[in-house]
Amino acid sequence: MSHYDLIVIGSGPSGRSAAIQAGKLKRRVLVVDRKDRLGGVSVHTGTIPSKTLRETVLNLSGWRERSFYGRAYRVKDDIHADDLKARLHQTLDYEVDVLEHQFNRNHVDTMMGMARFTDPNTIEVATEAGDFNIVTADRFLIATGTKTYRPENVPFNGSTVVDSDEFLELGQIPRSLTVVGAGVIGVEYATMFSALDVRVTLIEPRDSFLDFIDQQTIREFTHQIRDNGVDLRLGSEIEKIEDAGEHVEVTMANGRHVRSEMLLFAAGRMGATTRLNLDAVGLETDHRGRLAVDRKTYQTKIPHIYATGDVIGHPSLASTSIQQGRVAACHALEVPTLGESPWYPYGIYSVPEISTCGMSEEEMQERGIPYEIGVARFRETSRGHIMGLEHGMLKMLFSLKTRRVLGVQIVGEGATELIHIAQAVLNLKGTVDYFVQNTFNYPTLAEAYKIAGLDAFNRMPIPEEYKVTRSKKPAKSK
């Protein structure tokens, strides 16, 4: 039996961050992962695979150049599933290699197997070989992430009716695809395959989707994806999903039927906590298998057990999970550290990208904050014209009282990169004046900040200190 200062269950973004932080503090730390390779859902079935797949699709399809060379333009005429997976596997191997090196360099021990608590300070790890290892620790961090939600009325078969994990192993690119669930995962995969000229139908039972995003931004996004060929169907429940052999058929409550070669069910995920035996330590989860924590320290109600990442729910981002892991490890090991910034960027890697930071227009209205809007279209920038961008929008929200920027939404090429300018200005409590006074490289898409800033600035009241005092006496001529 081995004893550790900290045992981390799960090696995804938050788990690896916590383990490396503990290693740098020269504490004895162990990472337990149920897979045969490190990295967690993020590396093997989530963040890294989906973003790698997106980049491969856009490159091979010639998507970014079609505005110049026509819709029929492709870098590779016949794109097969193996073309998509080749780059995917290469990227995953690299990510795992980097992670293993980081753990070795920071003296982090690893153990592969399924962990379960036997008492508040002990876990049992069952390996694939059938062995059982008993390890103890002073502190624990649960970073097990999530698993796909698989309702019983969906006839999953691993080939034509699949979840988001199985989708990455597709044997061939379908001619038509139905995606059920217009959440982040569903929207990303639906728009990616639409870029491959696959006929995509995206079904969402609710009347709206991505409700946490500014609604003007969603309207702009909806227009673009429909223009790109996605058949978006909102507001009708699904009555039945049938695997009919040659096709999959979806029967909807409004009487409509959707047929396609493949169906991707992406309507939610569950916390991967069922096999941890949390009863042994006195912890309960919600109906989605998620744990409740103190959002400043990431402690559960059991003080020496912490939880971070997707297993604690929103925002369920790899980026925020990394921060959570660092903060939790430092608190668990009683080491002072900097907290998290109040504003963080949210990125959706769809086609086109969406990224936001700060408040939406709806939040501003709910809080009763008087505001002004500045908007820039990517086609208004020289860089956008050079790149052939027909769409894309940057929107900024400013307080009329303080002139501070309180929210930025971007939809279009490079949105997830551009948003970091907004994040910096938000966290530094910058105002509209920053965007008016400062020079941006020309030509760049970042110039859209200048355009949107001026758009708002020219409609906002001019402060008294900005006004020029003119002399009443005319200047004497020399």
ABEGO torsion letter per residue (X at the ends): XBBBABBBBEABAAAAAAAAAAAAAGBBBBBBBABABBGEAAAAABAAAAAAAAAAAAAAAGAAAAAAAEAABBABABBBAAAAAAAAAAAAAAAAAAAAAAAAAAGBBBBBEBBBBABAABBBBBBAAGBBBBBBBABBBBAAEBBBBBBAABBBAGAABBBAAAAAABABBBABBBBBEABAAAAAAAAAAAAAGBBBBBBBABABBGAABBAAAAAAAAAAAAAAGBBBBBGBBBABBBBAGABBBBBBAAGBBBBBABBBBABEBBBBAAAAGAAAAGBBBBAAGBBBBBAAAGBBABAABBBBEAAAEOAGBAAAAAAAAAAAAAAAAGBBBBBBBABBBBBBBBOBBBBBBEBBAAAAAAAGBBBBBBBBBAAABAAAAAAGBABEBBBBBBBAAAGBBABBBBBEBGAAAAAAAAAAAAAAGBBAAAAAABBBBOBBAAAAAAAAAAAAAAABBBBAAABBBBBABBBBBX
